[in-house]
Amino acid sequence: MLNIYDSIPDGLLQAEATELYALLGKPTLIHLSGENPQPLFICTLLHGNETTSFYAIRQLLNQYKEKNLPRSLSIFIGNVEAAASNVRRLDHQIDFNRTWPGTQHSSCAETDLMNTVTDIMRKRKPFASIDVHNNTGKNPYYGCVNLLNPHCLQLASSFSDITVYFTNPKGTQSSCFSDFCPAVVLECGQSGEPATIDFVARYLDTILNMTSLQATGSDSRLYHTIAIVKVPDIIDFGTDDSTELTLDSDLESQNFTRLKTDSLFARTRLDTLPFVINNESNENVTDEFFYLDGGDIRLRRDVILSMYTTRAEAIRQDCLCYFMEQINIA
Ligand SMILES: [Zn+2]
């Protein structure tokens, strides 16, 4: 189920993300010792087509080839099988970032794997946990936290001046690890950008060299995820008028901007709303956000979008977008 190594596996620093399955064969946890024994935990490829983190880690490890790590590192390389096909997850798999302890999924191979990794890492008392992702739509870089405590917020604000606080979905790696160490998720825009790989490698190196996490007075913008917008499987959708639900691809450039009450969000040929919107308590709140105006689907209130995408695979396997509101913690 899981490989465990105490050194860098041969070939890892030369491998492409698509080659890891051939090289490693299964999810892999690598412990590397450094001067400070309390490890930094980094998670990569929980989603197989989000490769920025793997290349950033490869770059970081290459940088320390000839010298000691300032702090021990534990690296979890997750869905290598999906990475071989460059997809988020394979059809027979359950999402590797929804199956950590606290998950709503019943027990399965993926929950067993995440339980094992969590048990091992909990005992090692990590200095911090960093999980790195990409998105499919156009989004700025941002950090996500599950707790509004100073150490989690510092991990996020060291990465970007935009931070998102979320409690749903459940079973994410960051929410699980937040129970025993400061944890952050980095959302690094679209996969495959060399400049992003450099940026993430520098961030990881910064955290690796920190001796402590201190609360810093930062002026980062903080958003709270208030709802997740899904398209039911039975609804056929696209970006032209031939489908039951017509999505607006222009909204992909509107992530992290405010959409005003009454603005047009999508169009439909149906006479009911073709979305399911759940709030953080998993209540269906679709009617609080949208109303139908002829075939137009309009917003009932102001919202701020994130992760909006019109890519079918991302919508089917995850969601259409999240709605957020800005919050202040003084
Ligand atoms: Zn992801």
Residues whose N, C-alpha, C, O or C-beta is under 5 A from the ligand:
A	BS01	ZN	H47 E50 H133 N134
